[in-house]
Amino acid sequence: MNEKKVEDLWVHLHWLTVLAQQGSYTASAQRLGVSKAAMSQRIAELERAAGVALVQRTTRSVRLTEAGQRLVADTRDPFERIAQSFSSVRDLAEEPAGLVRVTAPVAFARQQLVPRMAEFLRAHPKVRLELDLSDRLNALAVEGFDLAIRHTASPPDTHVAWPVCATRSVLVASRDYLRRRGTPHTPQDLAQHDCLHYPRAQDTPAWHFNAREGRKKTERITVPVSGPFSANNSEALRDAAISGLGIALVPDFSAQSALQSGQLVEVLEHWASVGAFSPQIYAIRPYASHVPRAVSAFVAWLRGALAEGFAVRG
């Protein structure tokens, strides 16, 4: 590599580290906010300057050569330190600013997060939010997210996790369904009902219950369930229950608005579902010595906005 031209290649080197993270020209271009053609051109220029192939291209993916891997290994950490240092300096401004990339579960984002976003953005006009709605557990650092909202009981030890609020699982049904099929009074009664469930790994779907506080303690009750519909999305289960297909077990954040409006009613409210969904919402980000002010502001706002959880208010 011509030493006199090294200073002209800092951007090229940075783009190579992004390509190594993303694994494709398309994803890297989207991450950097440039065209795929520009991405390809910069990498080609870097290869010509280096005098050696840095990338192996296939029809489906991109892999770095040994030389490319060595170059990325030597430059990734300095670029990350530069980014952190610049972010720290930028945060000396009086108010939060910049882009915050957030990933959140589909049902939670649609039902609870999106309706509240205007409040945050009006309070912080220099902040921009980019929201990814996905139930997939994204690799935050690799995919460039600043924050993930997770419905989990065990946030990863390698990340920083802020508890946002408690949540619980609720059994819900439409009044029409209960008029037709009757109201269950014990968990065992569910065996006689159409149960709309979230598919899990076990062969036979089953729901587990404990008596809630204040009632006589009982052993955990497990009830095999079946019904005409299952889905890996609580919003879909809620909508199926609204249409009268059966009794659904969903998180309270997904059922809150339908319970509030009377489209659904809660059944077996004296019994607590165990193991279906996590009892906690977390905001999670990769560990870093510096947290951008915009991210901190968003987390603080989120914890305040959802502090009371998802109880149905009269």
Secondary structure as GFF3:
##gff-version 3
##sequence-region A 1 314
A	DSSP	three_ten_helix	3	9	.	.	.	ID=ss1
A	DSSP	alpha_helix	10	22	.	.	.	ID=ss2
A	DSSP	alpha_helix	25	32	.	.	.	ID=ss3
A	DSSP	alpha_helix	36	50	.	.	.	ID=ss4
A	DSSP	beta_strand	55	57	.	.	.	ID=ss5
A	DSSP	beta_strand	62	64	.	.	.	ID=ss6
A	DSSP	alpha_helix	66	90	.	.	.	ID=ss7
A	DSSP	beta_strand	98	104	.	.	.	ID=ss8
A	DSSP	alpha_helix	106	108	.	.	.	ID=ss9
A	DSSP	pi_helix	109	113	.	.	.	ID=ss10
A	DSSP	alpha_helix	114	123	.	.	.	ID=ss11
A	DSSP	beta_strand	127	133	.	.	.	ID=ss12
A	DSSP	alpha_helix	140	143	.	.	.	ID=ss13
A	DSSP	beta_strand	147	151	.	.	.	ID=ss14
A	DSSP	beta_strand	159	166	.	.	.	ID=ss15
A	DSSP	beta_strand	169	173	.	.	.	ID=ss16
A	DSSP	alpha_helix	175	181	.	.	.	ID=ss17
A	DSSP	three_ten_helix	187	192	.	.	.	ID=ss18
A	DSSP	beta_strand	195	196	.	.	.	ID=ss19
A	DSSP	beta_strand	206	211	.	.	.	ID=ss20
A	DSSP	beta_strand	221	224	.	.	.	ID=ss21
A	DSSP	alpha_helix	234	242	.	.	.	ID=ss22
A	DSSP	beta_strand	247	251	.	.	.	ID=ss23
A	DSSP	alpha_helix	252	261	.	.	.	ID=ss24
A	DSSP	beta_strand	265	267	.	.	.	ID=ss25
A	DSSP	beta_strand	271	273	.	.	.	ID=ss26
A	DSSP	beta_strand	280	286	.	.	.	ID=ss27
A	DSSP	alpha_helix	293	305	.	.	.	ID=ss28
###
